[in-house]
Amino acid sequence: MKYMLLIFNRPGFVEELSQAERDELFGEVQTIMKELTESGELVGGEALADPTRTRTVRARDGLPAVTDGPFLEAKEHLAGYVTVDCETPERAVEIASRWPDVRFGGYMEVRAVLGDGGTEM
Amino acid sequence: MTDAAAAEDLLRSLAPQVLGTLVRRHGSFDACEDAVQEALLAAALQWPGDGVPANPRGWLLTVATRRLTDQWRSESARRDREAAVAAWEPPAGPVPAPGEDDPAGRDDTLTLLFLCCHPALTPSSQVALTLRAVGGLGTAQIARAFLVPEATMAQRISRAKQRIKATGARFGMPPPRERAERLRAVLHVLYLIFNEGYTASSGPDLQRADLTAEAIRLARALHALLPGDGEVTGLLALMLLTDARRAARTDGGGLLIPLTEQDRSRWNAAEIEEGTALITDALTWSPPGPYQLQAAIAAVHAEAARPEDTDWPQILSLYKLLSHVAPNPMVTLNQAVAVAMVHGPHAGLDLLRTLDDDERTAGHHRLAAVRAHLLETAGDLPAARAAYRTAARSTTSLPEKRYLETRAAGLNGEKTMRSYTLDVPGATLHYEIRGGGPTVLLICGGVYDAEAYSALASLLADRYMVVSYDRRGNSRSPLEGPPEPQSIAEHAEDASRLLSALAADPAFVYAQEPAYVFGNSSGAVIALELAARHPEQVRTVVAHEPPLLPLLPDADHWRAVLADVEETFAKEGPGAAMAKFGVEMGMQDDGGAQDGATEGEAAEGGADQGGPAEAPSPEILEMFARIERNTGFFIGYEVPSFGRHELDLDALRGSSAEIVLVAGEDSEGQPPQRATLIAADRLGVTVQRWPGGHGGFGTDAKSFADRLGELFGEP
């Protein structure tokens, strides 16, 4: 079963960390990624660039309209995601719990990925 | 089979034998497995060009052994243990050593299966390793089938092999006391592989569907090795019987089609035959295990040519046995469906309730989906809709989500109209059911048929099970013999027979309660006659303008008119008879005279959403064609006898059914309304006035639906 672990944190929070804290944060992420790779659970993942580079597309008067932003200073944003393929939902939650962003005020969302298989009802 | 396919088939069946031989000789499963993969790759590259060697097994064994030796050499060199290599030198030449003929290879396949399904591994690792080591599939193929990157799958397989190594498991059959347990694990892994392929939707996922073929191939191999094991036979039979439905289980767009709605002609007859033979035989000599029982259930489904031919009592008894042999909430879930089919949806819903507290199923989408289905059958549409939506939200399968959302959205009357037929003495009745809930029977008058009620029926279908039908001799309800004079009594009996048939069907729980009946014009006379004859079947009768001509003060005049109509029909045909009758009724001079609703009015009502300007729907246009055919039957065989019918007012007064008489606001003074007012007076009931004229059921369907809802009460 595949799960997407969505990483939310406050934009810019990394800049406020000390060098030692930053090293610890990235070191932990690296360790977890290495473990997931070795266990054969890692499907993929991406880190997202700063939200100031965001473009938002919405319909306005029935036509797509593009705006810059949103520029959210204090609120959490989606900073990246990791997709894992693991045996149980508990295991997915366990992986998410270890993500260091959680300790620094961020949070993780564990979302089951829709599969294309289905049984006759 | 093409040469390439034949070569691949050969390679894949040799893979486990070669691996087995290699592991027995050299011990290291981990290293041997890599070596065999490399040999398979080399064969896949060379054989198509060079041709399959004379001794393919020997060829693979030689190549794999060389790779293994190279591998050991380089490692040994690094560790300065060159001397150890000599012991692993392979025998020279490609000829297999004595004792390495097929039987040994076949035993090796079994040993390998046991090893790959080692309890130290997670199920997904067991699956991956089995497909590679026993199935001979490459990592890339397995990765594609499970939709993960190749690196992920490679890592999973490598981790699984390390695990096996770490447990110190030797290459050999597990001790006898562990065998049964290990065989169960093997069967489970094969079942997982099968399901992964079977549940994949068609189209872009053919890669994944290939897994079913692979699982069947492995199950066949296992069955050949252990022909005396009932569960192995059962699993193979279950796979064949399930796979037989593959082509019919999804539509062109990949949307799931439930078993009952599948085109059974698309089921694979050869697979059904083979699977059925296997399971029938196994059950004669083996104690029934879970796979055998599931296969037996699949076989019972497969033997039914139509869904309604399904032997549900037998399926239910098999589920009972299954829940005894292998108690499991998923079995209970399926059992609830069988219970519902045998004892009605409420019995099924009762059984489902026992699963609400089971943490394995509470919140599971299957529980909500089955509950939704049973609620829909029971007629509780709002609850069914809610349960379908809950199920759609909790599934992680996209096709299931689409299916469940479609079901929830489809629970409005118009879309779920179902047609049936009922054999009655002398005729076959066509009837239609919309929605679910307490039964509302609609009896049409005159030349019309079930379709004339489509607007009204759809409006009521969100709360009631609305049943409408073509009366005998009309439209789609043919008489057995030539046309003959009809009687209100016989038509009332038809209505009674229809209600009895619905009550006898366990699917319609509410139908066991007395029904609400609405009739218009001659349909109203039939409805009243039904209440007089069978009060136990009717809760309320709403009769809209019954043309009870014998009650009119000028009854003698009407007797003469009817005799004239009869004579004109015999001498001059339906057209002239109809014209005479229309003039006398003082309503219309078109075909639908007695029943008032002009074609324009009916179209307006029948088209439902459409206003008067809307073009009639194809269904309405078809109805017009039927009405034209009905007109001759109506004027020739219904009007004379129906018009003379004398209602038993005493019986009606004594009937337990509530009687409501309705007159149209726009049909004041017309003969049917005058007769209605007199009937109300005689029966001691008041007359309600509803919008529209004699055909108000079509022109003012919304008002009629609201007023009927008020009279019948919201369920």
Boltz contact constraints between the chains, C-beta under 6 A:
constraints:
  - contact:
      token1: [A, 40]
      token2: [B, 152]
      max_distance: 6.0
  - contact:
      token1: [A, 40]
      token2: [B, 155]
      max_distance: 6.0
  - contact:
      token1: [A, 40]
      token2: [B, 156]
      max_distance: 6.0
  - contact:
      token1: [A, 40]
      token2: [B, 159]
      max_distance: 6.0
  - contact:
      token1: [A, 42]
      token2: [B, 152]
      max_distance: 6.0
  - contact:
      token1: [A, 43]
      token2: [B, 148]
      max_distance: 6.0
  - contact:
      token1: [A, 85]
      token2: [B, 148]
      max_distance: 6.0
  - contact:
      token1: [A, 87]
      token2: [B, 122]
      max_distance: 6.0
  - contact:
      token1: [A, 112]
      token2: [B, 396]
      max_distance: 6.0
  - contact:
      token1: [A, 114]
      token2: [B, 396]
      max_distance: 6.0
  - contact:
      token1: [A, 114]
      token2: [B, 398]
      max_distance: 6.0
  - contact:
      token1: [A, 115]
      token2: [B, 396]
      max_distance: 6.0
  - contact:
      token1: [A, 115]
      token2: [B, 397]
      max_distance: 6.0
  - contact:
      token1: [A, 116]
      token2: [B, 201]
      max_distance: 6.0
  - contact:
      token1: [A, 116]
      token2: [B, 398]
      max_distance: 6.0
  - contact:
      token1: [A, 117]
      token2: [B, 199]
      max_distance: 6.0
  - contact:
      token1: [A, 117]
      token2: [B, 200]
      max_distance: 6.0
  - contact:
      token1: [A, 117]
      token2: [B, 397]
      max_distance: 6.0
  - contact:
      token1: [A, 118]
      token2: [B, 199]
      max_distance: 6.0
  - contact:
      token1: [A, 118]
      token2: [B, 256]
      max_distance: 6.0
  - contact:
      token1: [A, 118]
      token2: [B, 397]
      max_distance: 6.0
  - contact:
      token1: [A, 118]
      token2: [B, 399]
      max_distance: 6.0
  - contact:
      token1: [A, 118]
      token2: [B, 400]
      max_distance: 6.0
  - contact:
      token1: [A, 119]
      token2: [B, 199]
      max_distance: 6.0
  - contact:
      token1: [A, 120]
      token2: [B, 249]
      max_distance: 6.0
  - contact:
      token1: [A, 120]
      token2: [B, 258]
      max_distance: 6.0
  - contact:
      token1: [A, 120]
      token2: [B, 259]
      max_distance: 6.0
  - contact:
      token1: [A, 121]
      token2: [B, 258]
      max_distance: 6.0
  - contact:
      token1: [A, 121]
      token2: [B, 369]
      max_distance: 6.0
